[in-house]
Amino acid sequence: MIEDGAPMKSDYNRFDCFHESMPHPHMKDGAGPRAHAEAWRRFYGLENVKAILSRTHPEKHWDVFFNFL
């Protein structure tokens, strides 16, 4: 991508799921990290964790619980 001249950040430490490192064709500035943060909050929210644990087979309950921690 560098050789093709794609616009991207020069700090490679920012290439993770928390920072924007290059423009996205369908998301405005800041939309990607905000979407990731919202998905994280929803998935690890108390209500969703309780719902997942309630559907988990009893033998795997504590394994799944500790994965959330």
Biopython code that builds the backbone (N, CA, C, O; Angstrom):
import numpy as np
from Bio.PDB.StructureBuilder import StructureBuilder

atoms = [
    (1, "MET", "N", (0.830, -1.192, 0.000)),
    (1, "MET", "CA", (0.000, 0.000, 0.000)),
    (1, "MET", "C", (0.872, 1.253, 0.000)),
    (1, "MET", "O", (0.525, 2.261, -0.615)),
    (2, "ILE", "N", (1.996, 1.181, 0.688)),
    (2, "ILE", "CA", (2.903, 2.325, 0.690)),
    (2, "ILE", "C", (3.418, 2.587, -0.711)),
    (2, "ILE", "O", (3.456, 3.729, -1.169)),
    (3, "GLU", "N", (3.819, 1.508, -1.394)),
    (3, "GLU", "CA", (4.336, 1.651, -2.752)),
    (3, "GLU", "C", (3.276, 2.199, -3.702)),
    (3, "GLU", "O", (3.600, 2.899, -4.661)),
    (4, "ASP", "N", (2.003, 1.880, -3.435)),
    (4, "ASP", "CA", (0.913, 2.379, -4.272)),
    (4, "ASP", "C", (0.520, 3.808, -3.924)),
    (4, "ASP", "O", (-0.296, 4.414, -4.618)),
    (5, "GLY", "N", (1.098, 4.352, -2.850)),
    (5, "GLY", "CA", (0.815, 5.738, -2.475)),
    (5, "GLY", "C", (-0.476, 5.910, -1.694)),
    (5, "GLY", "O", (-1.028, 7.010, -1.658)),
    (6, "ALA", "N", (-0.968, 4.853, -1.069)),
    (6, "ALA", "CA", (-2.201, 4.961, -0.281)),
    (6, "ALA", "C", (-1.962, 5.874, 0.922)),
    (6, "ALA", "O", (-0.927, 5.766, 1.578)),
    (7, "PRO", "N", (-2.903, 6.768, 1.218)),
    (7, "PRO", "CA", (-2.733, 7.643, 2.376)),
    (7, "PRO", "C", (-2.849, 6.841, 3.675)),
    (7, "PRO", "O", (-3.858, 6.178, 3.917)),
    (8, "MET", "N", (-1.820, 6.908, 4.494)),
    (8, "MET", "CA", (-1.843, 6.194, 5.766)),
    (8, "MET", "C", (-0.933, 6.900, 6.754)),
    (8, "MET", "O", (-0.052, 7.671, 6.374)),
    (9, "LYS", "N", (-1.161, 6.622, 8.024)),
    (9, "LYS", "CA", (-0.345, 7.211, 9.085)),
    (9, "LYS", "C", (1.080, 6.680, 8.995)),
    (9, "LYS", "O", (1.303, 5.538, 8.593)),
    (10, "SER", "N", (2.021, 7.504, 9.367)),
    (10, "SER", "CA", (3.417, 7.076, 9.323)),
    (10, "SER", "C", (3.840, 6.356, 10.604)),
    (10, "SER", "O", (4.857, 5.662, 10.622)),
    (11, "ASP", "N", (3.062, 6.522, 11.669)),
    (11, "ASP", "CA", (3.376, 5.861, 12.940)),
    (11, "ASP", "C", (2.726, 4.483, 12.953)),
    (11, "ASP", "O", (1.518, 4.358, 13.154)),
    (12, "TYR", "N", (3.536, 3.452, 12.738)),
    (12, "TYR", "CA", (2.997, 2.094, 12.656)),
    (12, "TYR", "C", (2.517, 1.569, 14.005)),
    (12, "TYR", "O", (1.857, 0.531, 14.054)),
    (13, "ASN", "N", (2.827, 2.246, 15.082)),
    (13, "ASN", "CA", (2.300, 1.860, 16.395)),
    (13, "ASN", "C", (0.801, 2.086, 16.482)),
    (13, "ASN", "O", (0.143, 1.535, 17.365)),
    (14, "ARG", "N", (0.258, 2.877, 15.589)),
    (14, "ARG", "CA", (-1.174, 3.177, 15.601)),
    (14, "ARG", "C", (-1.991, 2.198, 14.757)),
    (14, "ARG", "O", (-3.205, 2.357, 14.628)),
    (15, "PHE", "N", (-1.341, 1.197, 14.188)),
    (15, "PHE", "CA", (-2.054, 0.216, 13.372)),
    (15, "PHE", "C", (-2.620, -0.861, 14.287)),
    (15, "PHE", "O", (-2.053, -1.947, 14.408)),
    (16, "ASP", "N", (-3.729, -0.555, 14.921)),
    (16, "ASP", "CA", (-4.437, -1.481, 15.800)),
    (16, "ASP", "C", (-5.924, -1.188, 15.655)),
    (16, "ASP", "O", (-6.311, -0.412, 14.781)),
    (17, "CYS", "N", (-6.740, -1.770, 16.465)),
    (17, "CYS", "CA", (-8.187, -1.563, 16.315)),
    (17, "CYS", "C", (-8.686, -0.338, 17.085)),
    (17, "CYS", "O", (-9.891, -0.092, 17.126)),
    (18, "PHE", "N", (-7.786, 0.430, 17.694)),
    (18, "PHE", "CA", (-8.188, 1.590, 18.477)),
    (18, "PHE", "C", (-7.914, 2.918, 17.774)),
    (18, "PHE", "O", (-8.409, 3.956, 18.213)),
    (19, "HIS", "N", (-7.142, 2.904, 16.701)),
    (19, "HIS", "CA", (-6.777, 4.132, 16.003)),
    (19, "HIS", "C", (-7.052, 3.992, 14.513)),
    (19, "HIS", "O", (-6.988, 2.898, 13.951)),
    (20, "GLU", "N", (-7.357, 5.107, 13.897)),
    (20, "GLU", "CA", (-7.488, 5.106, 12.442)),
    (20, "GLU", "C", (-6.102, 5.280, 11.846)),
    (20, "GLU", "O", (-5.378, 6.207, 12.207)),
    (21, "SER", "N", (-5.740, 4.406, 10.952)),
    (21, "SER", "CA", (-4.418, 4.493, 10.346)),
    (21, "SER", "C", (-4.479, 4.870, 8.869)),
    (21, "SER", "O", (-3.470, 5.245, 8.272)),
    (22, "MET", "N", (-5.669, 4.768, 8.290)),
    (22, "MET", "CA", (-5.858, 5.165, 6.895)),
    (22, "MET", "C", (-7.344, 5.463, 6.683)),
    (22, "MET", "O", (-8.188, 4.959, 7.423)),
    (23, "PRO", "N", (-7.659, 6.263, 5.695)),
    (23, "PRO", "CA", (-9.076, 6.576, 5.455)),
    (23, "PRO", "C", (-9.849, 5.349, 4.975)),
    (23, "PRO", "O", (-9.321, 4.509, 4.246)),
    (24, "HIS", "N", (-11.096, 5.265, 5.393)),
    (24, "HIS", "CA", (-11.977, 4.173, 4.975)),
    (24, "HIS", "C", (-12.938, 4.726, 3.933)),
    (24, "HIS", "O", (-13.433, 5.841, 4.098)),
    (25, "PRO", "N", (-13.215, 3.992, 2.876)),
    (25, "PRO", "CA", (-14.072, 4.537, 1.813)),
    (25, "PRO", "C", (-15.526, 4.762, 2.232)),
    (25, "PRO", "O", (-16.228, 5.536, 1.581)),
    (26, "HIS", "N", (-15.999, 4.110, 3.296)),
    (26, "HIS", "CA", (-17.408, 4.232, 3.665)),
    (26, "HIS", "C", (-17.628, 4.791, 5.063)),
    (26, "HIS", "O", (-18.775, 4.934, 5.487)),
    (27, "MET", "N", (-16.562, 5.112, 5.789)),
    (27, "MET", "CA", (-16.695, 5.646, 7.145)),
    (27, "MET", "C", (-16.013, 6.999, 7.235)),
    (27, "MET", "O", (-14.902, 7.186, 6.740)),
    (28, "LYS", "N", (-16.695, 7.936, 7.873)),
    (28, "LYS", "CA", (-16.104, 9.247, 8.076)),
    (28, "LYS", "C", (-15.065, 9.172, 9.192)),
    (28, "LYS", "O", (-14.981, 8.175, 9.909)),
    (29, "ASP", "N", (-14.283, 10.226, 9.327)),
    (29, "ASP", "CA", (-13.243, 10.277, 10.357)),
    (29, "ASP", "C", (-13.798, 9.950, 11.728)),
    (29, "ASP", "O", (-14.789, 10.540, 12.159)),
    (30, "GLY", "N", (-13.165, 9.017, 12.410)),
    (30, "GLY", "CA", (-13.552, 8.646, 13.763)),
    (30, "GLY", "C", (-14.655, 7.607, 13.851)),
    (30, "GLY", "O", (-14.937, 7.117, 14.944)),
    (31, "ALA", "N", (-15.283, 7.257, 12.751)),
    (31, "ALA", "CA", (-16.410, 6.317, 12.800)),
    (31, "ALA", "C", (-15.953, 4.894, 13.111)),
    (31, "ALA", "O", (-16.660, 4.163, 13.806)),
    (32, "GLY", "N", (-14.798, 4.489, 12.616)),
    (32, "GLY", "CA", (-14.309, 3.132, 12.856)),
    (32, "GLY", "C", (-14.026, 2.857, 14.321)),
    (32, "GLY", "O", (-14.548, 1.889, 14.873)),
    (33, "PRO", "N", (-13.204, 3.692, 14.973)),
    (33, "PRO", "CA", (-12.962, 3.478, 16.399)),
    (33, "PRO", "C", (-14.224, 3.597, 17.245)),
    (33, "PRO", "O", (-14.372, 2.878, 18.233)),
    (34, "ARG", "N", (-15.134, 4.491, 16.873)),
    (34, "ARG", "CA", (-16.399, 4.603, 17.620)),
    (34, "ARG", "C", (-17.235, 3.344, 17.467)),
    (34, "ARG", "O", (-17.832, 2.880, 18.439)),
    (35, "ALA", "N", (-17.289, 2.776, 16.254)),
    (35, "ALA", "CA", (-18.040, 1.538, 16.026)),
    (35, "ALA", "C", (-17.421, 0.391, 16.818)),
    (35, "ALA", "O", (-18.140, -0.431, 17.386)),
    (36, "HIS", "N", (-16.107, 0.332, 16.857)),
    (36, "HIS", "CA", (-15.420, -0.721, 17.614)),
    (36, "HIS", "C", (-15.711, -0.577, 19.106)),
    (36, "HIS", "O", (-15.992, -1.569, 19.778)),
    (37, "ALA", "N", (-15.646, 0.633, 19.624)),
    (37, "ALA", "CA", (-15.912, 0.866, 21.046)),
    (37, "ALA", "C", (-17.353, 0.509, 21.400)),
    (37, "ALA", "O", (-17.603, -0.072, 22.456)),
    (38, "GLU", "N", (-18.298, 0.848, 20.532)),
    (38, "GLU", "CA", (-19.706, 0.529, 20.784)),
    (38, "GLU", "C", (-19.925, -0.985, 20.749)),
    (38, "GLU", "O", (-20.645, -1.519, 21.593)),
    (39, "ALA", "N", (-19.321, -1.679, 19.792)),
    (39, "ALA", "CA", (-19.450, -3.136, 19.723)),
    (39, "ALA", "C", (-18.863, -3.780, 20.981)),
    (39, "ALA", "O", (-19.432, -4.733, 21.513)),
    (40, "TRP", "N", (-17.740, -3.268, 21.452)),
    (40, "TRP", "CA", (-17.100, -3.770, 22.665)),
    (40, "TRP", "C", (-18.031, -3.584, 23.863)),
    (40, "TRP", "O", (-18.230, -4.507, 24.653)),
    (41, "ARG", "N", (-18.601, -2.378, 23.991)),
    (41, "ARG", "CA", (-19.518, -2.098, 25.112)),
    (41, "ARG", "C", (-20.744, -3.005, 25.072)),
    (41, "ARG", "O", (-21.176, -3.514, 26.106)),
    (42, "ARG", "N", (-21.296, -3.206, 23.898)),
    (42, "ARG", "CA", (-22.488, -4.061, 23.797)),
    (42, "ARG", "C", (-22.171, -5.520, 24.111)),
    (42, "ARG", "O", (-22.906, -6.173, 24.852)),
    (43, "PHE", "N", (-21.083, -6.028, 23.550)),
    (43, "PHE", "CA", (-20.760, -7.432, 23.744)),
    (43, "PHE", "C", (-20.409, -7.724, 25.193)),
    (43, "PHE", "O", (-20.862, -8.727, 25.744)),
    (44, "TYR", "N", (-19.604, -6.858, 25.826)),
    (44, "TYR", "CA", (-19.164, -7.103, 27.194)),
    (44, "TYR", "C", (-20.061, -6.439, 28.237)),
    (44, "TYR", "O", (-19.728, -6.424, 29.422)),
    (45, "GLY", "N", (-21.194, -5.893, 27.805)),
    (45, "GLY", "CA", (-22.150, -5.319, 28.736)),
    (45, "GLY", "C", (-22.777, -6.409, 29.594)),
    (45, "GLY", "O", (-22.883, -7.562, 29.175)),
    (46, "LEU", "N", (-23.186, -6.035, 30.784)),
    (46, "LEU", "CA", (-23.706, -6.998, 31.750)),
    (46, "LEU", "C", (-24.868, -7.815, 31.193)),
    (46, "LEU", "O", (-24.911, -9.030, 31.388)),
    (47, "GLU", "N", (-25.800, -7.180, 30.512)),
    (47, "GLU", "CA", (-26.973, -7.906, 30.003)),
    (47, "GLU", "C", (-26.571, -8.945, 28.967)),
    (47, "GLU", "O", (-27.103, -10.055, 28.975)),
    (48, "ASN", "N", (-25.651, -8.611, 28.082)),
    (48, "ASN", "CA", (-25.231, -9.581, 27.068)),
    (48, "ASN", "C", (-24.427, -10.716, 27.687)),
    (48, "ASN", "O", (-24.589, -11.873, 27.299)),
    (49, "VAL", "N", (-23.565, -10.397, 28.641)),
    (49, "VAL", "CA", (-22.787, -11.447, 29.315)),
    (49, "VAL", "C", (-23.729, -12.411, 30.028)),
    (49, "VAL", "O", (-23.545, -13.627, 29.959)),
    (50, "LYS", "N", (-24.738, -11.873, 30.712)),
    (50, "LYS", "CA", (-25.714, -12.742, 31.388)),
    (50, "LYS", "C", (-26.461, -13.611, 30.379)),
    (50, "LYS", "O", (-26.698, -14.792, 30.631)),
    (51, "ALA", "N", (-26.833, -13.026, 29.236)),
    (51, "ALA", "CA", (-27.557, -13.788, 28.216)),
    (51, "ALA", "C", (-26.687, -14.918, 27.663)),
    (51, "ALA", "O", (-27.163, -16.039, 27.486)),
    (52, "ILE", "N", (-25.439, -14.630, 27.395)),
    (52, "ILE", "CA", (-24.536, -15.658, 26.872)),
    (52, "ILE", "C", (-24.336, -16.763, 27.900)),
    (52, "ILE", "O", (-24.402, -17.946, 27.564)),
    (53, "LEU", "N", (-24.092, -16.385, 29.143)),
    (53, "LEU", "CA", (-23.886, -17.387, 30.183)),
    (53, "LEU", "C", (-25.137, -18.232, 30.415)),
    (53, "LEU", "O", (-25.030, -19.412, 30.748)),
    (54, "SER", "N", (-26.319, -17.643, 30.244)),
    (54, "SER", "CA", (-27.551, -18.411, 30.447)),
    (54, "SER", "C", (-27.743, -19.464, 29.353)),
    (54, "SER", "O", (-28.436, -20.458, 29.567)),
    (55, "ARG", "N", (-27.135, -19.254, 28.185)),
    (55, "ARG", "CA", (-27.249, -20.220, 27.078)),
    (55, "ARG", "C", (-26.090, -21.209, 27.041)),
    (55, "ARG", "O", (-26.099, -22.148, 26.245)),
    (56, "THR", "N", (-25.103, -21.006, 27.889)),
    (56, "THR", "CA", (-23.907, -21.848, 27.883)),
    (56, "THR", "C", (-24.181, -23.177, 28.576)),
    (56, "THR", "O", (-24.855, -23.221, 29.605)),
    (57, "HIS", "N", (-23.666, -24.237, 28.019)),
    (57, "HIS", "CA", (-23.803, -25.557, 28.625)),
    (57, "HIS", "C", (-23.185, -25.511, 30.027)),
    (57, "HIS", "O", (-22.116, -24.930, 30.211)),
    (58, "PRO", "N", (-23.850, -26.119, 31.011)),
    (58, "PRO", "CA", (-23.342, -26.059, 32.391)),
    (58, "PRO", "C", (-21.886, -26.493, 32.555)),
    (58, "PRO", "O", (-21.166, -25.942, 33.388)),
    (59, "GLU", "N", (-21.454, -27.464, 31.775)),
    (59, "GLU", "CA", (-20.073, -27.917, 31.891)),
    (59, "GLU", "C", (-19.066, -26.854, 31.441)),
    (59, "GLU", "O", (-17.909, -26.881, 31.859)),
    (60, "LYS", "N", (-19.495, -25.939, 30.606)),
    (60, "LYS", "CA", (-18.599, -24.911, 30.069)),
    (60, "LYS", "C", (-18.827, -23.534, 30.704)),
    (60, "LYS", "O", (-18.154, -22.565, 30.351)),
    (61, "HIS", "N", (-19.765, -23.455, 31.630)),
    (61, "HIS", "CA", (-20.150, -22.157, 32.209)),
    (61, "HIS", "C", (-18.946, -21.381, 32.743)),
    (61, "HIS", "O", (-18.750, -20.221, 32.377)),
    (62, "TRP", "N", (-18.140, -22.003, 33.598)),
    (62, "TRP", "CA", (-17.025, -21.277, 34.218)),
    (62, "TRP", "C", (-15.935, -20.954, 33.206)),
    (62, "TRP", "O", (-15.275, -19.922, 33.328)),
    (63, "ASP", "N", (-15.733, -21.805, 32.216)),
    (63, "ASP", "CA", (-14.755, -21.485, 31.162)),
    (63, "ASP", "C", (-15.156, -20.218, 30.412)),
    (63, "ASP", "O", (-14.331, -19.335, 30.181)),
    (64, "VAL", "N", (-16.423, -20.140, 30.039)),
    (64, "VAL", "CA", (-16.923, -18.964, 29.335)),
    (64, "VAL", "C", (-16.870, -17.735, 30.241)),
    (64, "VAL", "O", (-16.474, -16.654, 29.806)),
    (65, "PHE", "N", (-17.267, -17.905, 31.488)),
    (65, "PHE", "CA", (-17.230, -16.799, 32.442)),
    (65, "PHE", "C", (-15.808, -16.225, 32.551)),
    (65, "PHE", "O", (-15.622, -15.010, 32.488)),
    (66, "PHE", "N", (-14.829, -17.087, 32.711)),
    (66, "PHE", "CA", (-13.448, -16.608, 32.857)),
    (66, "PHE", "C", (-12.923, -15.986, 31.569)),
    (66, "PHE", "O", (-12.036, -15.133, 31.624)),
    (67, "ASN", "N", (-13.445, -16.388, 30.413)),
    (67, "ASN", "CA", (-13.065, -15.724, 29.167)),
    (67, "ASN", "C", (-13.530, -14.281, 29.153)),
    (67, "ASN", "O", (-12.848, -13.420, 28.599)),
    (68, "PHE", "N", (-14.668, -14.003, 29.747)),
    (68, "PHE", "CA", (-15.144, -12.625, 29.820)),
    (68, "PHE", "C", (-14.268, -11.767, 30.725)),
    (68, "PHE", "O", (-14.129, -10.563, 30.509)),
    (69, "LEU", "N", (-13.684, -12.391, 31.732)),
    (69, "LEU", "CA", (-12.814, -11.627, 32.624)),
    (69, "LEU", "C", (-11.509, -11.297, 31.946)),
    (69, "LEU", "O", (-10.647, -10.655, 32.546)),
]
sb = StructureBuilder()
sb.init_structure("model")
sb.init_model(0)
sb.init_chain("A")
sb.init_seg("    ")
for serial, (resi, resn, name, xyz) in enumerate(atoms, 1):
    if name == "N":
        sb.init_residue(resn, " ", resi, " ")
    sb.init_atom(name, np.array(xyz, "f"), 0.0, 1.0, " ", f" {name:<3s}", serial, name[0])
structure = sb.get_structure()
